Amino acid sequence: KLDTIGFSSFACPNFTEADGFQLGTFSGRAGWQPSERFNADVVVRYNQGRSKSDDYDDCFTPIDDANAVNRTKQISTGVRLAYKNEPGWYESSLAFYSTNVERTYQTDAEPGFPGQTAAYARYYGTTQQVDSRHTVNLLDGDWFGHSITFGGLFQKESGNNYFDGLYPTTFP
């Protein structure tokens, strides 16, 4: 876990509230090799972060917003299957990866700052990827060898945004 006190991102005198940052990460990998020629791997990674931020136009209209918070959650998972033939001249792998990310921003309107409103924004996105690779090892020797690698990659990304200038007390 990473945890910092931070510093004010508002670069004007008399506004020095620290904008801290926290990040927690978990990752894991498990593999299975039922034979010399075949193996499978599963990977998982989870991140969760929180950071403070400030809103401002310039030093003449300061809004050192102590209530503004950015949050991020991301989970990535993947499965990879690999095969190598008996003589070892051909190798192949097929992998699938998926990543989901959610980012939110929220702030409360502070009394005494005209024009500032409460806000809530959210982004949710997904990336999915399929990767196939093939390698042919030619003339594999102690002093000389060549390999030819070919394959393909397909990736699909999607996402949506939500913004509400005046948000409710409970969030979606």
MARDO-503665 format. One record per residue: z, x, y of N, C-alpha, C, O in turn. Coordinates in steps of 0.1 Angstrom, whole numbers, m for minus. Layout:
N
[node [Z,X,Y],[Z,X,Y],[Z,X,Y],[Z,X,Y]]
...
This chain:
172
[node [0,8,m12],[0,0,0],[0,9,12],[7,19,13]]
[node [m8,5,22],[m9,12,35],[m3,3,46],[m7,m8,47]]
[node [6,8,54],[12,1,64],[14,9,76],[21,19,76]]
[node [8,6,88],[9,13,100],[15,4,111],[13,m8,111]]
[node [22,10,120],[27,3,132],[16,1,141],[15,m10,148]]
[node [7,10,143],[m5,9,151],[m2,12,166],[8,17,169]]
[node [m12,8,174],[m11,10,188],[m18,m2,195],[m25,m9,188]]
[node [m16,m4,208],[m23,m15,214],[m37,m12,216],[m41,m1,222]]
[node [m46,m21,212],[m60,m19,214],[m64,m23,228],[m76,m22,232]]
[node [m55,m28,236],[m57,m33,250],[m54,m21,259],[m42,m17,260]]
[node [m64,m14,264],[m63,m2,271],[m60,m3,286],[m67,2,294]]
[node [m49,m10,289],[m45,m12,303],[m30,m9,304],[m23,m12,295]]
[node [m26,m5,316],[m11,m2,318],[m3,m15,316],[m8,m26,319]]
[node [9,m13,312],[19,m24,310],[16,m33,298],[23,m43,297]]
[node [6,m30,291],[3,m39,279],[3,m29,267],[m7,m24,263]]
[node [14,m27,260],[15,m17,250],[21,m22,237],[26,m15,229]]
[node [19,m35,234],[24,m41,222],[15,m35,211],[3,m35,212]]
[node [22,m30,200],[15,m23,189],[7,m33,180],[12,m44,177]]
[node [m5,m29,177],[m13,m38,168],[m14,m31,154],[m22,m22,152]]
[node [m5,m35,146],[m3,m29,133],[m14,m33,123],[m22,m41,125]]
[node [m14,m26,111],[m23,m28,101],[m16,m26,87],[m9,m17,85]]
[node [m19,m35,78],[m14,m34,64],[m26,m36,54],[m35,m45,57]]
[node [m26,m28,44],[m36,m30,33],[m30,m27,20],[m24,m17,18]]
[node [m32,m37,11],[m27,m35,m3],[m39,m36,m12],[m49,m44,m10]]
[node [m39,m27,m22],[m51,m26,m31],[m46,m25,m46],[m36,m18,m49]]
[node [m53,m32,m55],[m51,m31,m69],[m64,m29,m75],[m74,m36,m72]]
[node [m65,m19,m84],[m78,m17,m91],[m75,m14,m106],[m64,m8,m109]]
[node [m84,m18,m115],[m82,m15,m129],[m95,m14,m136],[m105,m19,m132]]
[node [m95,m6,m147],[m107,m5,m155],[m103,m4,m169],[m93,2,m173]]
[node [m111,m11,m178],[m108,m11,m192],[m122,m8,m199],[m132,m14,m195]]
[node [m121,0,m209],[m134,3,m216],[m132,1,m231],[m121,1,m237]]
[node [m143,m2,m238],[m143,m4,m252],[m155,3,m258],[m166,1,m253]]
[node [m153,11,m268],[m164,18,m275],[m164,16,m290],[m157,24,m297]]
[node [m171,6,m295],[m170,2,m309],[m178,12,m318],[m175,13,m330]]
[node [m187,20,m312],[m194,30,m319],[m198,41,m310],[m196,41,m298]]
[node [m204,52,m316],[m209,63,m308],[m220,59,m298],[m223,66,m288]]
[node [m227,49,m302],[m239,45,m294],[m237,34,m284],[m246,32,m276]]
[node [m226,27,m284],[m224,15,m276],[m210,16,m269],[m200,19,m275]]
[node [m210,12,m256],[m197,11,m249],[m198,0,m239],[m209,m3,m234]]
[node [m187,m6,m235],[m186,m16,m225],[m174,m13,m216],[m164,m8,m220]]
[node [m176,m16,m203],[m165,m14,m193],[m164,m26,m185],[m173,m33,m182]]
[node [m151,m29,m181],[m148,m40,m172],[m140,m34,m160],[m130,m26,m163]]
[node [m144,m37,m148],[m136,m32,m136],[m132,m44,m127],[m139,m54,m126]]
[node [m121,m42,m121],[m115,m52,m112],[m109,m45,m100],[m102,m35,m102]]
[node [m112,m49,m88],[m106,m44,m76],[m102,m55,m66],[m111,m64,m63]]
[node [m90,m55,m61],[m85,m65,m52],[m79,m58,m40],[m71,m50,m41]]
[node [m84,m63,m28],[m79,m58,m15],[m73,m70,m7],[m79,m80,m7]]
[node [m62,m67,0],[m57,m77,9],[m52,m70,21],[m44,m61,20]]
[node [m58,m73,33],[m54,m66,45],[m50,m76,57],[m54,m88,57]]
[node [m43,m71,66],[m38,m78,78],[m38,m69,89],[m32,m58,88]]
[node [m44,m73,101],[m43,m64,113],[m41,m73,125],[m46,m84,125]]
[node [m34,m67,135],[m33,m74,147],[m44,m70,157],[m50,m59,155]]
[node [m47,m78,167],[m57,m74,176],[m54,m81,190],[m45,m89,191]]
[node [m62,m77,200],[m60,m82,213],[m72,m88,218],[m83,m85,214]]
[node [m71,m98,228],[m82,m104,235],[m81,m100,249],[m70,m100,255]]
[node [m92,m96,255],[m91,m93,270],[m106,m93,275],[m115,m90,268]]
[node [m107,m96,288],[m119,m95,295],[m120,m81,302],[m130,m74,300]]
[node [m110,m78,310],[m108,m65,316],[m94,m64,321],[m86,m73,318]]
[node [m90,m53,328],[m76,m51,332],[m72,m61,343],[m60,m62,346]]
[node [m82,m68,349],[m78,m77,360],[m75,m91,355],[m68,m99,361]]
[node [m80,m94,342],[m76,m107,336],[m70,m104,322],[m77,m107,312]]
[node [m58,m98,322],[m53,m93,309],[m48,m105,300],[m42,m114,304]]
[node [m51,m103,287],[m46,m112,277],[m42,m103,265],[m50,m101,256]]
[node [m30,m97,266],[m26,m88,255],[m20,m98,244],[m8,m101,245]]
[node [m28,m103,236],[m25,m114,227],[m17,m109,215],[m22,m103,205]]
[node [m4,m111,215],[5,m106,205],[4,m115,192],[9,m112,182]]
[node [m3,m127,194],[m4,m136,182],[m17,m135,175],[m19,m142,164]]
[node [m27,m127,179],[m40,m126,173],[m39,m118,160],[m34,m107,160]]
[node [m43,m124,149],[m42,m118,135],[m55,m119,128],[m61,m130,128]]
[node [m60,m108,122],[m71,m108,113],[m66,m105,99],[m58,m97,97]]
[node [m72,m113,90],[m68,m112,76],[m81,m110,67],[m91,m117,70]]
[node [m80,m102,57],[m91,m100,48],[m86,m100,33],[m76,m94,30]]
[node [m93,m108,25],[m91,m107,10],[m104,m105,4],[m114,m111,7]]
[node [m104,m95,m6],[m117,m92,m13],[m114,m89,m27],[m104,m82,m31]]
[node [m122,m95,m36],[m120,m92,m50],[m134,m89,m56],[m144,m96,m53]]
[node [m135,m78,m63],[m147,m73,m69],[m145,m72,m84],[m135,m66,m88]]
[node [m154,m77,m92],[m153,m76,m107],[m167,m71,m112],[m177,m74,m106]]
[node [m167,m65,m123],[m179,m60,m129],[m178,m58,m144],[m167,m55,m149]]
[node [m189,m59,m150],[m191,m56,m165],[m203,m47,m167],[m214,m50,m161]]
[node [m202,m37,m174],[m213,m28,m177],[m214,m25,m192],[m204,m21,m198]]
[node [m226,m27,m197],[m228,m24,m212],[m238,m13,m212],[m248,m12,m205]]
[node [m235,m3,m221],[m244,9,m222],[m247,11,m237],[m239,9,m246]]
[node [m259,16,m239],[m264,19,m253],[m271,32,m253],[m279,36,m243]]
[node [m269,40,m263],[m277,53,m265],[m281,53,m280],[m273,52,m289]]
[node [m294,56,m282],[m299,55,m296],[m295,68,m303],[m289,77,m298]]
[node [m296,67,m317],[m291,77,m326],[m295,92,m322],[m287,101,m322]]
[node [m308,94,m320],[m312,108,m317],[m308,112,m303],[m308,124,m300]]
[node [m305,102,m294],[m301,105,m281],[m312,107,m271],[m309,111,m259]]
[node [m324,103,m274],[m335,105,m264],[m336,92,m255],[m344,93,m245]]
[node [m330,81,m258],[m331,69,m250],[m317,64,m247],[m308,63,m256]]
[node [m314,61,m234],[m302,55,m229],[m305,42,m221],[m315,42,m214]]
[node [m297,32,m222],[m299,20,m215],[m286,14,m210],[m276,15,m217]]
[node [m286,8,m198],[m274,1,m194],[m277,m12,m186],[m288,m13,m180]]
[node [m268,m21,m187],[m270,m34,m180],[m256,m37,m174],[m246,m37,m181]]
[node [m256,m40,m161],[m244,m43,m154],[m245,m55,m145],[m255,m58,m140]]
[node [m233,m62,m144],[m232,m74,m135],[m220,m72,m127],[m209,m69,m132]]
[node [m221,m73,m113],[m210,m72,m104],[m210,m84,m95],[m220,m89,m91]]
[node [m198,m88,m91],[m196,m99,m82],[m185,m95,m72],[m174,m90,m76]]
[node [m187,m98,m59],[m177,m96,m49],[m175,m108,m41],[m185,m114,m36]]
[node [m163,m113,m39],[m160,m124,m30],[m151,m119,m19],[m141,m111,m21]]
[node [m154,m122,m6],[m146,m118,5],[m143,m130,14],[m152,m138,16]]
[node [m131,m130,19],[m127,m140,29],[m120,m133,41],[m111,m125,39]]
[node [m126,m136,53],[m120,m130,65],[m116,m141,74],[m123,m151,76]]
[node [m104,m141,80],[m99,m151,89],[m94,m144,102],[m89,m133,102]]
[node [m95,m152,112],[m89,m147,125],[m82,m160,131],[m87,m171,131]]
[node [m70,m157,136],[m63,m168,142],[m55,m163,154],[m50,m152,154]]
[node [m53,m172,164],[m45,m168,176],[m40,m181,181],[m46,m192,180]]
[node [m28,m180,188],[m22,m192,194],[m24,m190,209],[m25,m179,214]]
[node [m25,m201,216],[m26,m201,231],[m12,m197,236],[m2,m202,232]]
[node [m12,m187,245],[1,m182,251],[3,m189,264],[m6,m189,272]]
[node [15,m194,267],[18,m200,280],[17,m189,291],[20,m177,289]]
[node [11,m193,302],[10,m183,313],[m3,m176,314],[m5,m168,323]]
[node [m12,m178,304],[m25,m172,304],[m35,m183,305],[m39,m188,295]]
[node [m40,m186,318],[m50,m196,319],[m63,m193,312],[m67,m181,312]]
[node [m69,m203,307],[m82,m201,300],[m81,m197,285],[m91,m198,278]]
[node [m69,m193,281],[m68,m189,267],[m65,m201,258],[m57,m210,262]]
[node [m72,m202,247],[m70,m214,238],[m67,m209,224],[m69,m197,221]]
[node [m61,m217,216],[m58,m214,202],[m72,m214,195],[m81,m221,198]]
[node [m73,m205,185],[m85,m205,177],[m83,m201,163],[m73,m194,159]]
[node [m92,m206,154],[m91,m202,140],[m106,m200,136],[m114,m209,138]]
[node [m109,m189,129],[m122,m187,124],[m121,m181,110],[m112,m174,107]]
[node [m131,m185,102],[m131,m180,88],[m145,m177,83],[m154,m185,86]]
[node [m146,m167,76],[m159,m163,69],[m156,m161,54],[m146,m155,50]]
[node [m165,m167,46],[m164,m166,32],[m177,m162,26],[m187,m168,29]]
[node [m178,m151,19],[m191,m146,14],[m190,m141,0],[m179,m137,m5]]
[node [m201,m142,m7],[m202,m138,m21],[m215,m129,m23],[m225,m132,m18]]
[node [m213,m118,m30],[m224,m109,m34],[m224,m108,m49],[m214,m105,m55]]
[node [m236,m111,m55],[m238,m109,m69],[m249,m100,m72],[m259,m100,m65]]
[node [m247,m91,m82],[m257,m81,m85],[m259,m78,m99],[m249,m78,m107]]
[node [m271,m77,m104],[m275,m73,m117],[m283,m60,m117],[m292,m59,m109]]
[node [m279,m51,m125],[m285,m37,m124],[m289,m33,m139],[m280,m34,m148]]
[node [m301,m29,m141],[m306,m25,m154],[m312,m11,m152],[m321,m9,m144]]
[node [m308,m1,m160],[m313,12,m160],[m317,17,m174],[m310,14,m184]]
[node [m327,25,m174],[m332,30,m187],[m336,45,m185],[m342,48,m175]]
[node [m332,54,m194],[m335,68,m193],[m341,73,m206],[m335,70,m217]]
[node [m352,80,m205],[m358,86,m216],[m357,101,m214],[m362,107,m204]]
[node [m350,108,m224],[m348,122,m223],[m359,129,m231],[m360,127,m243]]
[node [m367,137,m224],[m379,144,m231],[m376,159,m231],[m370,165,m222]]
[node [m380,165,m242],[m379,180,m244],[m365,185,m240],[m363,194,m232]]
[node [m355,179,m246],[m341,182,m244],[m338,195,m251],[m337,195,m264]]
[node [m336,206,m244],[m333,219,m251],[m322,226,m243],[m317,221,m233]]
[node [m318,238,m247],[m308,245,m241],[m313,250,m227],[m305,251,m218]]
[node [m325,254,m226],[m330,260,m213],[m340,251,m206],[m343,254,m194]]
[node [m344,240,m212],[m355,232,m205],[m353,218,m209],[m351,215,m221]]
[node [m355,209,m200],[m354,195,m204],[m359,186,m192],[m358,190,m180]]
[node [m364,174,m195],[m368,165,m185],[m363,151,m189],[m362,147,m200]]
[node [m360,143,m178],[m356,129,m180],[m364,120,m171],[m367,124,m160]]
[node [m367,108,m176],[m374,98,m168],[m365,86,m167],[m360,81,m178]]
[node [m361,82,m155],[m352,71,m154],[m359,60,m146],[m366,62,m136]]
[node [m358,47,m151],[m364,36,m144],[m355,24,m146],[m346,24,m154]]
[node [m357,14,m137],[m348,3,m138],[m350,m7,m127],[m361,m7,m120]]
[node [m341,m16,m125],[m343,m26,m115],[m329,m31,m111],[m319,m30,m117]]
[node [m329,m37,m99],[m317,m42,m93],[m320,m55,m86],[m330,m57,m79]]
[node [m312,m65,m88],[m313,m78,m82],[m300,m81,m75],[m289,m80,m81]]
[node [m300,m85,m62],[m288,m88,m55],[m290,m100,m47],[m300,m102,m41]]
[node [m280,m109,m47],[m280,m121,m40],[m267,m122,m32],[m256,m120,m37]]
[node [m268,m125,m19],[m257,m126,m10],[m257,m140,m3],[m268,m145,0]]
[node [m245,m146,m2],[m244,m159,5],[m231,m159,13],[m222,m152,9]]
[node [m230,m167,23],[m218,m168,31],[m218,m180,40],[m229,m186,42]]
[node [m206,m183,45],[m205,m194,55],[m194,m191,65],[m185,m184,61]]
[node [m196,m196,77],[m186,m194,87],[m180,m208,91],[m186,m218,90]]
[node [m168,m207,96],[m161,m219,101],[m153,m214,114],[m147,m204,114]]
[node [m155,m222,125],[m147,m218,137],[m142,m231,143],[m149,m241,144]]
[node [m129,m231,147],[m123,m242,154],[m115,m236,166],[m106,m229,164]]
[node [m119,m240,178],[m113,m236,190],[m99,m241,191],[m90,m234,197]]
[node [m96,m252,186],[m82,m258,186],[m79,m261,171],[m83,m271,166]]
[node [m71,m252,165],[m68,m254,151],[m55,m262,148],[m46,m262,156]]
[node [m55,m268,136],[m43,m275,132],[m32,m266,128],[m34,m254,127]]
[node [m20,m271,125],[m9,m263,121],[m10,m257,107],[m5,m247,104]]
[node [m17,m264,98],[m20,m259,85],[m35,m256,85],[m43,m263,91]]
[node [m38,m245,78],[m51,m240,77],[m58,m243,64],[m52,m245,54]]
[node [m72,m245,65],[m79,m249,53],[m79,m238,42],[m84,m239,32]]
